[in-house]
Amino acid sequence: MTEEAGRKPARVVVVDDQTVVREGIVMLLGLLPGIEVVGAAGDGEEAVKAVAELAPDVVLMDLRMPRCDGVEATRRIRAEHPGTQVVVLTTFADDESLFPALRAGARGYLTKDAGGDEIVRAVESVLSGDAGLSPSVQRRLLERLSEPEPQPVRAEAPDGLTVRETEVLVLIAEGLSNQEIARRLHVSTATVKTHINNLFAKTGVKDRAQAVRYAYGKGLARPSAD
């Protein structure tokens, strides 16, 4: 993205709730070729307003912010202002941050250790219709695609268990931890704990060992071929 090539600089809004970080990013972007910072915001609500007022090409979006987080702000921006692309710029590259942001419509995802050249490439990529993802995020996406999907529950769920509670029960029977179950089902560990508490209450089991026995007893889990 070079002005020499006749292309106008990308108009960018920076969103971060930490003033020092936000000002540092603005300062860095001011030194980069092909980027013009036209505004900054301290949370998601301010970001949505800034996009409505300034119509930037790209928003560099932090995720964990008060009032309105980056995922919700991204969802609203992409719904209300489809001409503005969103590149996440965050400290976090875990699944609970990455995948909700991408589902909300972010086209790029960088961590805050990204260099100036990487930010420029991400901005160029999203403006040309491609994804602007850091190498570590690309690796995580490939790993995610290679992970086995949870097997659908075929037996009728007993004791009023929901489909998701039954899926969690089956994964407990397979020996997965709460974090592993969360990754497998693409939910948060807090959500997994809620499902576990619910299924324990419905089935009357008191711990994971009893849950495993229950799953086998109800035909929801079977010994592996190994």
N, C-alpha and C positions, 0 to 999 in steps of 0.2 A: 504494500500500500504506500505509494510514493506520490507526492505532489508533482514530481517531475513527470510522472506518467499521465498527468492531467486529471487525476482523481482527487476530489475534495477530501480533506481530512475527515475521519470518522468522528462524529459528535458523540461524546461519551458523558454519562452521568455516573458518578461514583457513590455507592451506598455502603456505609459502615457506621455502626453505632459508637465506635471508639474514635473520639476526635483526633487523637494523635495519629492513629492508623489511617483514618480517612484523609487527613491533610498530607500525610506522607505519600499515599497513593496518588493523590492529586498532583503533588510535586513531581513524583516519578513520571506520571503520564505526560506532564508538561514538557518533559525532556525527550519524549519518544516521537519518532517521525510518524506522520499520518494520523495523529490523534489530537483532537481538540476537546478539552474538558469544558463542558458547558454548564455543569451544575453538580451539586453534591447533596446528599441526604443522610440523615442520622438514623432512620428506621424505615420499615416498609411502607408505612402510611405516607411519609414524606417522599419516598421514592415514587409511589404511584402519582402523587400530585406533581412532582417534578417532571415526570414523563408526559403528563397531560399538558403541562405548560411549555415544555421545551422541545418535545418531540425528538429526542435523541435517536441516533442510530443504534447505540448499544448502551446497556446498563451493566456496569460491573457491580455485582450484587453479593453482599455478605449474607450469611444464612441466619445465624443466631442473634436476633435483635429483639428488643422489647416492642410492645404494642402490636406490631405486625411483622412476622419473621420473613426471611427471604423467600421461602417456598411460597407462602401465600401472596407476597408481593409479586413474585414472578408469575404466578397463575393469573393474577388480576391484570398485570401489564400485558401479558400475551393475549388475554381475552379482549381487553379494551383497546389496546394499541398494537395490533399485530405487526406493524411496520418497525417496531423496536425489538431488537434481539437482546437476550439476556445471557451474560457470561458470569457464572458464579466465581467469586474470588474469596475463598474461605480458608480457615485453618484446618477444617475437618474434611477428611476424605473417606470416612466410614460409610457403610452401606445406608445407615439411617439418615445420613445427610445427602449422599450422592443421588440415590434413586428417586426419592421424593422430588428433588430439585429438577431432575431430568423429566420426570413425569409431569411436572408443573409447566414445562415448556422451555427450560433453559437449554440453550444450544451449545454452551461451552461450560467447562468446569475446570478451574485452576485452584491450586493451593497457594497460600500467600508467600511461599518461598519461590514462586515463579519469578523469573527474571523479566526484564523489560522486553527482550526479543520474543519471549514466549507469550507475553500479553498481546503484543502486536500481532503475532501469528494467529492467536485465538480470535482477536477482533476481525482480522482479515477473513478468517475461515467462516465465521458466522455470517458475515456480510455477503459472502459469496455463496451461501447456502450449505456450507459444510459444517461439521461439528468442530468446535475448538476445545479439545480435551487434552489435558496433560498426559504424558506417557504413563504415569502411575494410574490414572483414572482409566485409560484405555486398557491397561493390563487387568484392572479389576473387572471391567465389563466383560473381557474375554473369559476371565475366571468364572464369572457369574453364568455366562452362557454354557460353560462346560460342567457346571454343577448339575447333578441329577435333580429332576423335579420330584416333589413329593408324590407318592402314588395316591391316586384317588381312593377314597374309602368306599368299598363296595358293599360291605355289610350294613344293614340298617342300624343306625346309631341307637344304642340302648339308653335307658334312663334319662331320656330327654336331652341328650347331648346334641349340640349343634354340629354341623359339618366341620367347622374349624376346630371346635373342642375335640372332636374325634381325631382329626388330623394331628393335633398336638399330642393326644394320648398315644397314637401310633408311633410318633417320633420319640416319645419318652420310652416306649417299649423297645425302640431300636437303639437306645442308649445315648441319645443326643442330649447335650446340655441345653439350658435355656438359651444361651447365646447362639448355639448351633441351630436350634429350632427357629430362632428369630431370623437368622440368615437364610435358612431354607425356605421359610414362608414369606420372607421379605417384609417382616414387621419388626416392631421394636421389642426389646426384652421385656419392657413393662407390659406390653400387650400379651406376650406369652405368659407372664406371671398371672395376669388377669384370667386368661383361659384356663390355666392350671388350677387356680383357686376355684373357678366355677365348676370344672369337671370333678375336682375332689369333692366338692359339696354335693354334686348330683349323684356321684357314684358311691359316696360314703367311704372312700379310701383316705388314708391318713398320711401316706408318704409315697415316694416314687416307686419303691419296691412293691407296695400293694397295687399301685397303678399298673405296673407291668403285669402282675398276676391277673389283674382284672382284664387287661387288654387281651391276654392270651386266652383267658377263660371265656370271653365273649366272642372269640374268633376274629378279633380285629387285628391281631398280630400273629405271625407264624414264625417258627424257627427258620433261620436262613439255610440255604442249601449247603453252606459251608459247614 
